[in-house]
Amino acid sequence: MFSLGNKIPAYLVGKYEMILTCTFTAFFALLFMVFSIPFSHNSWFELGTSEAFGFTVIFFLIALLVVIGSKVLMYRYTRHHSLSFGNYILWNLSEVVVISLLYTYLSFQGDMLGVINLKGASLSRLFGSALIYCFISLVFPYLISGMYFAILDKDNTIRLMKYSNVVSDEPVVPRSEDKITLFDNSGEMKLSVRSSNLYYIESDDNYIKVWYSDNKGALKQYMLRCRLKTVEESFKGSSLVRCHRQYIINIDKVKVLRKEKDGYELVLDSDLIAPIPVTKTYSANVLSMFNDARINNRIPDSL
């Protein structure tokens, strides 16, 4: 159930998603401003070579910088803290208020300089008009972008969660030999690998690299457009565990868990794979799963 206190999904504050949101919002706001100029009675926006046009360009560029700066701060904040839906909405509405105040300030400055003729418009009327225009220019593209990313994320999650339901002509195998199957957004199966052959999954911006061994024992890599967070959430309860911002490893392929100066690192069952670090955020869960795997004899007692 939706609640303002719930944590927002990661796709709303991802780096790639925020860049696309800012780009789409800039184009949407520009088009809305251009098409609304002939119908606006309270706006001094103009196109051409007039001084008012110069004010129009300055306002648009500063407003764009406000949005970009806000999104950069949001991105950095959410790397270390959670953000609820309520706070996320307030954050975006604050952008509307700040830009509306900027519009009101530039209006009076332009009127004092004789560049803009406000025709006696009051402060409250200007600010109220700006709120409406800014709300449409910002909130609408935010909603559209959010719905688009939600659809993509939901599709990826559904496809990943079907990894144990793939029809195959092979005999049914034990859980330890389950296949992990990855699909793309169109529903086409891209990779199916036995969990016993999977070493780790690496994040590469908005893609993931799946490292596994083929039937000849050679180490292979497959790249798929997907977020590491989606993989983490979809494979809960399996032998896959997040150990780092960039890595998810198959705990059953860990040969040695080693304590280093800066924390733990994992040595996997392949000489071709460099040790993988474990950050403090995930160390407790990794240690728990590692000990559980040893107790159940899925990996040798290496310590």
N, C-alpha and C positions, 0 to 999 in steps of 0.2 A: 504494500500500500504506500502511495506517495505521501510524504510528509516533508514539511519545510526543514525539519531537523535532520533528515537523512543526508548522508554524505553524497555529494554529487559524483557521478561516474567519471572515470579517468578520461574518457574520450572528450569531455568538455574542456579539459585543461591540458590536453597534450600539446606539445610544441607544434607538430604538424597541423593539428586541428586549429590552433589559435592563429597560425599564419594564414591559413585559408579563410578563417572567419574575418580577420582584419581586412584581407584583400577583398572578399566578397562585400563586406560592409562598406568599404570605401567606394566601390563601384555603385552599389545600391544607393548610397547617400548622394553621390555625385549626380546620378541619373534622376533621383527624386528632386534634387535641388534645381536642376536644369528644367525639368518638366513642370515644376511648381511655380517658377518665377512669373509666368504670365497670369497666374491665378491668385497670386499672393498680394494682399493689401497691406500687410504689416512688415513685409520683408524688403530690405534694401539691396538684395542680391541683384547683380546685373552682369550681363555678358558684353564683351567688347573691349574697348580701350579706355573707358572712363575711369576716374579715380575710385568710384564705387566698385568697379570691377576689381581693382587692386585690393580693396578691403574684403571683397568676396573671396579672393584667392587666399589672402592672409588668414581669414577665418577658417576656411576649409582645411588649410595645411596645419594650423594650430590644433583644430579639432581632431584631425587625424593623428597628430602626435600625442594628444591626450589619450585617445583610444589605444594606440600602440603601447604607450607607457603604462597604461592601466593593465593591459594584457600581459606585459612583461612582468610586472609586479605580481599579478595573479599567478603566473606560471611559477615564478620563484617561490612564492608563498606556499603553493600546493606541493612543492617538492619536499617540504618538511612538515607541513600541517594539513589537516583535513579541512574541507570547506563544505558547509551544509548548503542545501538548496536555498534556504532563506538568506544566508549570507551572500551566496552567489547572485541572487536576484537583487539584493541591496547594493552589491558592488556594481552591477551593471546599471542600475538606476542612478547611482551616484555619478556615473559618466554623463548621463543625460542632464543631470542638474548642473554639473560643472560646465559642460559645453553651452548650456542655456545661459548661464551666468556670463560666460565669455561673449556670447552673442549680444547680450544686453549691454555689457561694458563697451564693446566695439561700436554698438549703435550710438550710444551717447558721445563717445569720443569722436566718431565720424560726424555727428550732428554739430558738435562744438567747432570742428574744423571746417565745417561747411561742405564736406564731401557728401554727406548723407542728409536728406531732408526727412525727418521723422514726422513732420506735420502734426506736432503736438501730441504724439502718442505717449501715453503714460508708461512709467516703469513696469507696473504690474501687467499692463497689456502686452508689452514687449516680451517680458519674461514668460507670460502664459503662452503666447504664440510660439516662442522658442521651445518651450517644453513639448508642445504638440509635435512640432517639426522634428525635434531631436528624438522623441520617442519613436516616431515612425521610422526615422532614418537609422536608428541603432537597434531597437528592440526587435523589429520585424526581421532584419537579416540575422540577428542572433538566434531567433526562434527557428528560422529556416535552416540555418547551419546546424543547430543542435539536433533537429529532427533528422537531418541527412546523416550526421555522424552516428546517431542512435540506430538508424536502420542498418548502416554498415556494420556497426559493432554487434548488433543482435544477430545479423546474418552470420558473421564470423563465429560467434559463440555457439550458435545452433549447429553449424557444420562441424566444429571441433568436438562438440559433445557427442556426436554420432560415431566417434571412433571405434566403439565396440559393437556397432550395429551394421557393419559393412557386409553385404552378401558376398560370399566367397565359395568356390568349389573345393576349398581345402577342408580337411577334417577340423572339427572344433578342437581348439587347443586349450591347455590350462590357462588360468589367469596370468601366470608368470610369462606366458608366451602371447598375450594379447597384442593385437596390432594397434598402433597409433596411426590414425588416418587423418590427413589434413585436406581440407577442401578450400577452393577459392570462392570469391563472392558470387560467381555464377553457378555454383553447385557442382563444379567439375572436380573430381578427385585428383589431387596433385601428388600426394605422397602417402604411401602406406608402408610402415616399417614395424617390425616386431619390437616390442618394448625392450627385449633383451639385446637388441642391436643398436639401440639409441643411446648415445653418450650424453649429449647436452644440446640445449637450444640457446642461441645467442641473439641478442637484440642488435639490430643495425638500423637505427632511425625508425622508420615505419615498416620495416621488414624484419623477418626473423630468419636466421640461418640454422638449419637442423643438421647436426653432425651425427652420422651413423655409419655403421659398417655394413658392406654388402655381403652377399652370400660367399664371396671369396675372402672376406676378412679385410678388404681394403676400406680405408676411411674415406667417406664421401660427405659432400655438403649439398644441401638443397635450400634455396632461398624462396620465401613465400611472403607476400604482403599480409602482414598481421602484426598486432601489438603483442608484446611479451606478456602484458597484463591479462590479455584474453586467454592466452595459453595457460597461465597460472590459475585462473579462475575455472577454466574448463576441465583441467586435469587434477582437481583436488581429489585426494583419496588414492591417487596412483603413486608410483615410485618417483614421479617427477616433483622436484622441490626447488623453489626459488632460493638462491644463495647470494645473489648480487643483483644490483640494479640492471645489470646487463645479461645475467645468466640464469638459466634453469637447468639443473643437472638431473640425470637419472641416478638416484642414490644407490641403486643396485650395481652401478658401474664404478663406484668409488673403491679404489684399492687402499688408499691411505688418507686419513684425515690428520693434518699436521698443524701443530700450534706454532705460529710464527710471531715475530716481534709486533707486527701490526694486526694480528688476528689469526684466523685459521685459513688454511688453503686445502684444496682437495686435489688429490692425485688420482686420475681416472685410469682405468684398465687399458691404457693404450700409450705407448711411448711417443706417439706422434702428437699427443695433446699436452699442451703446457699446463702446469698446475692452475687451478681456477680459484680465485679468492672468495672468501666468505666475509661479508660485511656484518657489522654488529647487529643491524636490523634483522637479519635472517639467521644469525648464528644459533640461537636457541632451538629454532625449528629444525635446522639442519642437524645439529647434534642429536636431537631426539629421534629423528628419522634414521640417522646413521646407527645409533645404538639399537633401535628396533630391528633394523636390517641385519645387524650382527647376531642379535638374539635369535632371530628366525632363520639364521644360517643362509641368508641370501648373499652375504659378502663374508669373506674371511675375517677373523679377528686379527687386524693388522697393527693394533696399538699395544 
